Amino acid sequence: MSSPVGSRAQKMRLPMFTQKGLLEVPSPTEKDWSKDDDEDYVFRDPDRERDSLPQPYRMINKLVNLLFDRAWEVIEERDTLRQAELSRTQPTTYPPVMESKLNQMPNCMAICQDYVFIGGAKGFSIYNLYNAKRIYVWDKLKLDVTSIWTTDLGSEILVVPVDEMGTCSSSSF
């Protein structure tokens, strides 16, 4: 059986620089005592003191450390993205002023100047953007309007609805 004193000595870690022999107090008259001191130190590998595990366990330890390092990098990247997103100025959102009831299900919508153009079944309608009142209804098409384009021509607005067959008809408002 081993003695407890011997087992304690084995578990004690040595510092990075250890001396080979007993320490002697140099005399103050000695001029080259620092050279002798340097020769008595033994350099130790600092990683070897931590890696006292056998080879398979050292490899597992390195893989676990690599996994933690990569996870930490992902966490830091997400944190920087979140900080960048929070530092951006958020656009101002305005609540709706009024609710407008439509008489049909809209297929498409376009906005130009102060008007909203809504395409639906068999035609399109024009609404005022500020008071949500219907200004004009054009329901002479035989097919549903699938998309609608508008552009400002100065004093007039060019409206181009496209129906299910891909036929365009243009009108100015």
CNS distance restraints for C-alpha pairs under 8 A (distance, minus, plus):
assign (resid   2 and name CA) (resid   6 and name CA) 6.71 0.50 0.50
assign (resid   2 and name CA) (resid   7 and name CA) 7.08 0.50 0.50
assign (resid   3 and name CA) (resid   7 and name CA) 6.60 0.50 0.50
assign (resid   4 and name CA) (resid   8 and name CA) 6.17 0.50 0.50
assign (resid   5 and name CA) (resid   9 and name CA) 6.36 0.50 0.50
assign (resid   6 and name CA) (resid  10 and name CA) 6.50 0.50 0.50
assign (resid   7 and name CA) (resid  11 and name CA) 6.46 0.50 0.50
assign (resid   8 and name CA) (resid  12 and name CA) 6.27 0.50 0.50
assign (resid  13 and name CA) (resid  49 and name CA) 7.85 0.50 0.50
assign (resid  14 and name CA) (resid  18 and name CA) 7.06 0.50 0.50
assign (resid  16 and name CA) (resid  43 and name CA) 6.74 0.50 0.50
assign (resid  16 and name CA) (resid  44 and name CA) 5.60 0.50 0.50
assign (resid  16 and name CA) (resid  45 and name CA) 7.52 0.50 0.50
assign (resid  16 and name CA) (resid  46 and name CA) 6.56 0.50 0.50
assign (resid  17 and name CA) (resid  41 and name CA) 5.94 0.50 0.50
assign (resid  17 and name CA) (resid  42 and name CA) 5.89 0.50 0.50
assign (resid  17 and name CA) (resid  43 and name CA) 5.63 0.50 0.50
assign (resid  17 and name CA) (resid  44 and name CA) 6.59 0.50 0.50
assign (resid  18 and name CA) (resid  41 and name CA) 5.52 0.50 0.50
assign (resid  18 and name CA) (resid  42 and name CA) 5.69 0.50 0.50
assign (resid  18 and name CA) (resid  43 and name CA) 7.43 0.50 0.50
assign (resid  19 and name CA) (resid  40 and name CA) 5.39 0.50 0.50
assign (resid  19 and name CA) (resid  41 and name CA) 4.67 0.50 0.50
assign (resid  19 and name CA) (resid  42 and name CA) 6.35 0.50 0.50
assign (resid  20 and name CA) (resid  40 and name CA) 5.58 0.50 0.50
assign (resid  20 and name CA) (resid  41 and name CA) 6.51 0.50 0.50
assign (resid  20 and name CA) (resid  42 and name CA) 7.14 0.50 0.50
assign (resid  21 and name CA) (resid  40 and name CA) 7.30 0.50 0.50
assign (resid  26 and name CA) (resid  30 and name CA) 6.89 0.50 0.50
assign (resid  26 and name CA) (resid  33 and name CA) 6.74 0.50 0.50
assign (resid  32 and name CA) (resid  36 and name CA) 7.01 0.50 0.50
assign (resid  33 and name CA) (resid  37 and name CA) 6.36 0.50 0.50
assign (resid  34 and name CA) (resid  38 and name CA) 6.40 0.50 0.50
assign (resid  35 and name CA) (resid  39 and name CA) 6.71 0.50 0.50
assign (resid  36 and name CA) (resid  40 and name CA) 6.71 0.50 0.50
assign (resid  37 and name CA) (resid  41 and name CA) 7.07 0.50 0.50
assign (resid  44 and name CA) (resid  48 and name CA) 7.86 0.50 0.50
assign (resid  45 and name CA) (resid  49 and name CA) 6.91 0.50 0.50
assign (resid  46 and name CA) (resid  50 and name CA) 7.07 0.50 0.50
assign (resid  47 and name CA) (resid  51 and name CA) 6.03 0.50 0.50
assign (resid  48 and name CA) (resid  52 and name CA) 6.36 0.50 0.50
assign (resid  51 and name CA) (resid  58 and name CA) 6.72 0.50 0.50
assign (resid  53 and name CA) (resid  57 and name CA) 6.01 0.50 0.50
assign (resid  53 and name CA) (resid  58 and name CA) 5.77 0.50 0.50
assign (resid  54 and name CA) (resid  58 and name CA) 6.23 0.50 0.50
assign (resid  55 and name CA) (resid  59 and name CA) 6.33 0.50 0.50
assign (resid  56 and name CA) (resid  60 and name CA) 6.33 0.50 0.50
assign (resid  57 and name CA) (resid  61 and name CA) 5.98 0.50 0.50
assign (resid  58 and name CA) (resid  62 and name CA) 6.14 0.50 0.50
assign (resid  59 and name CA) (resid  63 and name CA) 6.21 0.50 0.50
assign (resid  60 and name CA) (resid  64 and name CA) 6.14 0.50 0.50
assign (resid  61 and name CA) (resid  65 and name CA) 6.14 0.50 0.50
assign (resid  62 and name CA) (resid  66 and name CA) 6.05 0.50 0.50
assign (resid  63 and name CA) (resid  67 and name CA) 6.10 0.50 0.50
assign (resid  64 and name CA) (resid  68 and name CA) 6.24 0.50 0.50
assign (resid  65 and name CA) (resid  69 and name CA) 6.09 0.50 0.50
assign (resid  66 and name CA) (resid  70 and name CA) 6.17 0.50 0.50
assign (resid  67 and name CA) (resid  71 and name CA) 6.14 0.50 0.50
assign (resid  68 and name CA) (resid  72 and name CA) 6.02 0.50 0.50
assign (resid  69 and name CA) (resid  73 and name CA) 6.23 0.50 0.50
assign (resid  70 and name CA) (resid  74 and name CA) 6.30 0.50 0.50
assign (resid  71 and name CA) (resid  75 and name CA) 6.21 0.50 0.50
assign (resid  72 and name CA) (resid  76 and name CA) 6.11 0.50 0.50
assign (resid  73 and name CA) (resid  77 and name CA) 6.10 0.50 0.50
assign (resid  74 and name CA) (resid  78 and name CA) 6.15 0.50 0.50
assign (resid  75 and name CA) (resid  79 and name CA) 6.09 0.50 0.50
assign (resid  76 and name CA) (resid  80 and name CA) 6.18 0.50 0.50
assign (resid  77 and name CA) (resid  81 and name CA) 6.23 0.50 0.50
assign (resid  78 and name CA) (resid  82 and name CA) 6.07 0.50 0.50
assign (resid  79 and name CA) (resid  83 and name CA) 6.08 0.50 0.50
assign (resid  80 and name CA) (resid  84 and name CA) 6.05 0.50 0.50
assign (resid  81 and name CA) (resid  85 and name CA) 6.11 0.50 0.50
assign (resid  82 and name CA) (resid  86 and name CA) 6.12 0.50 0.50
assign (resid  83 and name CA) (resid  87 and name CA) 6.07 0.50 0.50
assign (resid  84 and name CA) (resid  88 and name CA) 6.40 0.50 0.50
assign (resid  98 and name CA) (resid 132 and name CA) 7.99 0.50 0.50
assign (resid 100 and name CA) (resid 132 and name CA) 6.17 0.50 0.50
assign (resid 104 and name CA) (resid 120 and name CA) 6.80 0.50 0.50
assign (resid 104 and name CA) (resid 121 and name CA) 7.43 0.50 0.50
assign (resid 105 and name CA) (resid 120 and name CA) 6.32 0.50 0.50
assign (resid 105 and name CA) (resid 121 and name CA) 7.70 0.50 0.50
assign (resid 106 and name CA) (resid 118 and name CA) 6.20 0.50 0.50
assign (resid 106 and name CA) (resid 119 and name CA) 5.77 0.50 0.50
assign (resid 106 and name CA) (resid 120 and name CA) 4.63 0.50 0.50
assign (resid 106 and name CA) (resid 121 and name CA) 7.69 0.50 0.50
assign (resid 107 and name CA) (resid 118 and name CA) 7.45 0.50 0.50
assign (resid 107 and name CA) (resid 119 and name CA) 5.56 0.50 0.50
assign (resid 107 and name CA) (resid 120 and name CA) 5.01 0.50 0.50
assign (resid 107 and name CA) (resid 121 and name CA) 7.72 0.50 0.50
assign (resid 107 and name CA) (resid 145 and name CA) 6.77 0.50 0.50
assign (resid 107 and name CA) (resid 146 and name CA) 5.83 0.50 0.50
assign (resid 107 and name CA) (resid 147 and name CA) 7.23 0.50 0.50
assign (resid 108 and name CA) (resid 118 and name CA) 5.85 0.50 0.50
assign (resid 108 and name CA) (resid 119 and name CA) 5.06 0.50 0.50
assign (resid 108 and name CA) (resid 120 and name CA) 6.95 0.50 0.50
assign (resid 108 and name CA) (resid 145 and name CA) 7.50 0.50 0.50
assign (resid 108 and name CA) (resid 146 and name CA) 6.24 0.50 0.50
assign (resid 108 and name CA) (resid 147 and name CA) 5.34 0.50 0.50
assign (resid 108 and name CA) (resid 148 and name CA) 6.43 0.50 0.50
assign (resid 109 and name CA) (resid 116 and name CA) 7.04 0.50 0.50
assign (resid 109 and name CA) (resid 117 and name CA) 5.58 0.50 0.50
assign (resid 109 and name CA) (resid 118 and name CA) 4.51 0.50 0.50
assign (resid 109 and name CA) (resid 119 and name CA) 6.12 0.50 0.50
assign (resid 109 and name CA) (resid 147 and name CA) 7.43 0.50 0.50
assign (resid 109 and name CA) (resid 148 and name CA) 6.54 0.50 0.50
assign (resid 110 and name CA) (resid 116 and name CA) 5.90 0.50 0.50
assign (resid 110 and name CA) (resid 117 and name CA) 5.11 0.50 0.50
assign (resid 110 and name CA) (resid 118 and name CA) 6.62 0.50 0.50
assign (resid 110 and name CA) (resid 148 and name CA) 6.37 0.50 0.50
assign (resid 110 and name CA) (resid 149 and name CA) 6.28 0.50 0.50
assign (resid 110 and name CA) (resid 150 and name CA) 6.50 0.50 0.50
assign (resid 111 and name CA) (resid 115 and name CA) 5.92 0.50 0.50
assign (resid 111 and name CA) (resid 116 and name CA) 4.63 0.50 0.50
assign (resid 111 and name CA) (resid 117 and name CA) 6.15 0.50 0.50
assign (resid 111 and name CA) (resid 150 and name CA) 7.18 0.50 0.50
assign (resid 112 and name CA) (resid 116 and name CA) 6.63 0.50 0.50
assign (resid 112 and name CA) (resid 117 and name CA) 7.97 0.50 0.50
assign (resid 112 and name CA) (resid 150 and name CA) 6.30 0.50 0.50
assign (resid 112 and name CA) (resid 151 and name CA) 6.51 0.50 0.50
assign (resid 112 and name CA) (resid 152 and name CA) 6.66 0.50 0.50
assign (resid 112 and name CA) (resid 157 and name CA) 7.52 0.50 0.50
assign (resid 113 and name CA) (resid 152 and name CA) 7.25 0.50 0.50
assign (resid 114 and name CA) (resid 128 and name CA) 6.18 0.50 0.50
assign (resid 114 and name CA) (resid 129 and name CA) 5.23 0.50 0.50
assign (resid 114 and name CA) (resid 130 and name CA) 7.18 0.50 0.50
assign (resid 115 and name CA) (resid 126 and name CA) 6.59 0.50 0.50
assign (resid 115 and name CA) (resid 127 and name CA) 5.63 0.50 0.50
assign (resid 115 and name CA) (resid 128 and name CA) 4.76 0.50 0.50
assign (resid 115 and name CA) (resid 129 and name CA) 4.93 0.50 0.50
assign (resid 116 and name CA) (resid 126 and name CA) 5.76 0.50 0.50
assign (resid 116 and name CA) (resid 127 and name CA) 5.13 0.50 0.50
assign (resid 116 and name CA) (resid 128 and name CA) 6.34 0.50 0.50
assign (resid 116 and name CA) (resid 129 and name CA) 5.86 0.50 0.50
assign (resid 117 and name CA) (resid 124 and name CA) 6.93 0.50 0.50
assign (resid 117 and name CA) (resid 125 and name CA) 5.91 0.50 0.50
assign (resid 117 and name CA) (resid 126 and name CA) 4.70 0.50 0.50
assign (resid 117 and name CA) (resid 127 and name CA) 6.50 0.50 0.50
assign (resid 117 and name CA) (resid 148 and name CA) 7.65 0.50 0.50
assign (resid 118 and name CA) (resid 124 and name CA) 5.51 0.50 0.50
assign (resid 118 and name CA) (resid 125 and name CA) 5.42 0.50 0.50
assign (resid 118 and name CA) (resid 126 and name CA) 6.43 0.50 0.50
assign (resid 118 and name CA) (resid 127 and name CA) 7.92 0.50 0.50
assign (resid 118 and name CA) (resid 148 and name CA) 7.77 0.50 0.50
assign (resid 119 and name CA) (resid 123 and name CA) 6.17 0.50 0.50
assign (resid 119 and name CA) (resid 124 and name CA) 4.17 0.50 0.50
assign (resid 119 and name CA) (resid 125 and name CA) 6.56 0.50 0.50
assign (resid 119 and name CA) (resid 144 and name CA) 7.85 0.50 0.50
assign (resid 119 and name CA) (resid 145 and name CA) 5.31 0.50 0.50
assign (resid 119 and name CA) (resid 146 and name CA) 6.99 0.50 0.50
assign (resid 119 and name CA) (resid 147 and name CA) 6.89 0.50 0.50
assign (resid 119 and name CA) (resid 148 and name CA) 6.54 0.50 0.50
assign (resid 119 and name CA) (resid 161 and name CA) 7.44 0.50 0.50
assign (resid 120 and name CA) (resid 124 and name CA) 5.65 0.50 0.50
assign (resid 120 and name CA) (resid 144 and name CA) 5.96 0.50 0.50
assign (resid 120 and name CA) (resid 145 and name CA) 5.47 0.50 0.50
assign (resid 120 and name CA) (resid 146 and name CA) 7.48 0.50 0.50
assign (resid 121 and name CA) (resid 143 and name CA) 6.90 0.50 0.50
assign (resid 121 and name CA) (resid 144 and name CA) 4.34 0.50 0.50
assign (resid 121 and name CA) (resid 145 and name CA) 6.31 0.50 0.50
assign (resid 122 and name CA) (resid 139 and name CA) 5.25 0.50 0.50
assign (resid 122 and name CA) (resid 140 and name CA) 6.53 0.50 0.50
assign (resid 122 and name CA) (resid 141 and name CA) 4.87 0.50 0.50
assign (resid 122 and name CA) (resid 142 and name CA) 5.52 0.50 0.50
assign (resid 122 and name CA) (resid 143 and name CA) 5.22 0.50 0.50
assign (resid 122 and name CA) (resid 144 and name CA) 4.82 0.50 0.50
assign (resid 122 and name CA) (resid 145 and name CA) 6.72 0.50 0.50
assign (resid 123 and name CA) (resid 137 and name CA) 7.55 0.50 0.50
assign (resid 123 and name CA) (resid 138 and name CA) 5.37 0.50 0.50
assign (resid 123 and name CA) (resid 139 and name CA) 4.04 0.50 0.50
assign (resid 123 and name CA) (resid 140 and name CA) 6.21 0.50 0.50
assign (resid 123 and name CA) (resid 141 and name CA) 5.37 0.50 0.50
assign (resid 123 and name CA) (resid 142 and name CA) 8.00 0.50 0.50
assign (resid 123 and name CA) (resid 143 and name CA) 7.67 0.50 0.50
assign (resid 123 and name CA) (resid 144 and name CA) 6.54 0.50 0.50
assign (resid 123 and name CA) (resid 145 and name CA) 6.10 0.50 0.50
assign (resid 124 and name CA) (resid 137 and name CA) 6.12 0.50 0.50
assign (resid 124 and name CA) (resid 138 and name CA) 5.43 0.50 0.50
assign (resid 124 and name CA) (resid 139 and name CA) 6.37 0.50 0.50
assign (resid 124 and name CA) (resid 145 and name CA) 7.12 0.50 0.50
assign (resid 124 and name CA) (resid 161 and name CA) 7.88 0.50 0.50
assign (resid 125 and name CA) (resid 134 and name CA) 7.18 0.50 0.50
assign (resid 125 and name CA) (resid 135 and name CA) 7.63 0.50 0.50
assign (resid 125 and name CA) (resid 136 and name CA) 5.63 0.50 0.50
assign (resid 125 and name CA) (resid 137 and name CA) 4.27 0.50 0.50
assign (resid 125 and name CA) (resid 138 and name CA) 6.01 0.50 0.50
assign (resid 126 and name CA) (resid 134 and name CA) 5.90 0.50 0.50
assign (resid 126 and name CA) (resid 135 and name CA) 5.55 0.50 0.50
assign (resid 126 and name CA) (resid 136 and name CA) 5.15 0.50 0.50
assign (resid 126 and name CA) (resid 137 and name CA) 6.42 0.50 0.50
assign (resid 127 and name CA) (resid 132 and name CA) 5.80 0.50 0.50
assign (resid 127 and name CA) (resid 133 and name CA) 5.46 0.50 0.50
assign (resid 127 and name CA) (resid 134 and name CA) 4.29 0.50 0.50
assign (resid 127 and name CA) (resid 135 and name CA) 5.42 0.50 0.50
assign (resid 127 and name CA) (resid 136 and name CA) 7.24 0.50 0.50
assign (resid 128 and name CA) (resid 132 and name CA) 5.11 0.50 0.50
assign (resid 128 and name CA) (resid 133 and name CA) 5.45 0.50 0.50
assign (resid 128 and name CA) (resid 134 and name CA) 6.43 0.50 0.50
assign (resid 128 and name CA) (resid 135 and name CA) 6.66 0.50 0.50
assign (resid 129 and name CA) (resid 133 and name CA) 7.95 0.50 0.50
assign (resid 143 and name CA) (resid 163 and name CA) 5.89 0.50 0.50
assign (resid 143 and name CA) (resid 164 and name CA) 6.16 0.50 0.50
assign (resid 143 and name CA) (resid 165 and name CA) 7.80 0.50 0.50
assign (resid 144 and name CA) (resid 163 and name CA) 5.49 0.50 0.50
assign (resid 144 and name CA) (resid 164 and name CA) 5.89 0.50 0.50
assign (resid 145 and name CA) (resid 161 and name CA) 6.27 0.50 0.50
assign (resid 145 and name CA) (resid 162 and name CA) 5.64 0.50 0.50
assign (resid 145 and name CA) (resid 163 and name CA) 4.23 0.50 0.50
assign (resid 145 and name CA) (resid 164 and name CA) 6.38 0.50 0.50
assign (resid 146 and name CA) (resid 161 and name CA) 7.66 0.50 0.50
assign (resid 146 and name CA) (resid 162 and name CA) 5.90 0.50 0.50
assign (resid 146 and name CA) (resid 163 and name CA) 5.30 0.50 0.50
assign (resid 146 and name CA) (resid 164 and name CA) 5.91 0.50 0.50
assign (resid 147 and name CA) (resid 161 and name CA) 5.97 0.50 0.50
assign (resid 147 and name CA) (resid 162 and name CA) 5.29 0.50 0.50
assign (resid 147 and name CA) (resid 163 and name CA) 7.07 0.50 0.50
assign (resid 148 and name CA) (resid 159 and name CA) 7.24 0.50 0.50
assign (resid 148 and name CA) (resid 160 and name CA) 5.71 0.50 0.50
assign (resid 148 and name CA) (resid 161 and name CA) 4.24 0.50 0.50
assign (resid 148 and name CA) (resid 162 and name CA) 6.01 0.50 0.50
assign (resid 149 and name CA) (resid 159 and name CA) 5.96 0.50 0.50
assign (resid 149 and name CA) (resid 160 and name CA) 5.12 0.50 0.50
assign (resid 149 and name CA) (resid 161 and name CA) 6.32 0.50 0.50
assign (resid 150 and name CA) (resid 157 and name CA) 6.71 0.50 0.50
assign (resid 150 and name CA) (resid 158 and name CA) 5.51 0.50 0.50
assign (resid 150 and name CA) (resid 159 and name CA) 4.66 0.50 0.50
assign (resid 150 and name CA) (resid 160 and name CA) 6.27 0.50 0.50
assign (resid 151 and name CA) (resid 157 and name CA) 5.74 0.50 0.50
assign (resid 151 and name CA) (resid 158 and name CA) 5.32 0.50 0.50
assign (resid 151 and name CA) (resid 159 and name CA) 6.93 0.50 0.50
assign (resid 152 and name CA) (resid 156 and name CA) 6.46 0.50 0.50
assign (resid 152 and name CA) (resid 157 and name CA) 4.77 0.50 0.50
assign (resid 152 and name CA) (resid 158 and name CA) 6.48 0.50 0.50
assign (resid 153 and name CA) (resid 157 and name CA) 5.48 0.50 0.50
assign (resid 153 and name CA) (resid 158 and name CA) 6.73 0.50 0.50
assign (resid 156 and name CA) (resid 172 and name CA) 6.35 0.50 0.50
assign (resid 156 and name CA) (resid 173 and name CA) 5.62 0.50 0.50
assign (resid 157 and name CA) (resid 172 and name CA) 5.42 0.50 0.50
assign (resid 157 and name CA) (resid 173 and name CA) 5.07 0.50 0.50
assign (resid 158 and name CA) (resid 170 and name CA) 6.94 0.50 0.50
assign (resid 158 and name CA) (resid 171 and name CA) 5.93 0.50 0.50
assign (resid 158 and name CA) (resid 172 and name CA) 4.46 0.50 0.50
assign (resid 158 and name CA) (resid 173 and name CA) 6.44 0.50 0.50
assign (resid 159 and name CA) (resid 170 and name CA) 5.66 0.50 0.50
assign (resid 159 and name CA) (resid 171 and name CA) 5.33 0.50 0.50
assign (resid 159 and name CA) (resid 172 and name CA) 5.80 0.50 0.50
assign (resid 159 and name CA) (resid 173 and name CA) 7.19 0.50 0.50
assign (resid 160 and name CA) (resid 168 and name CA) 6.34 0.50 0.50
assign (resid 160 and name CA) (resid 169 and name CA) 5.72 0.50 0.50
assign (resid 160 and name CA) (resid 170 and name CA) 4.47 0.50 0.50
assign (resid 160 and name CA) (resid 171 and name CA) 6.58 0.50 0.50
assign (resid 161 and name CA) (resid 168 and name CA) 5.85 0.50 0.50
assign (resid 161 and name CA) (resid 169 and name CA) 6.03 0.50 0.50
assign (resid 161 and name CA) (resid 170 and name CA) 6.87 0.50 0.50
assign (resid 162 and name CA) (resid 166 and name CA) 5.67 0.50 0.50
assign (resid 162 and name CA) (resid 167 and name CA) 5.53 0.50 0.50
assign (resid 162 and name CA) (resid 168 and name CA) 4.67 0.50 0.50
assign (resid 162 and name CA) (resid 169 and name CA) 6.95 0.50 0.50
assign (resid 163 and name CA) (resid 167 and name CA) 5.60 0.50 0.50
assign (resid 163 and name CA) (resid 168 and name CA) 6.85 0.50 0.50
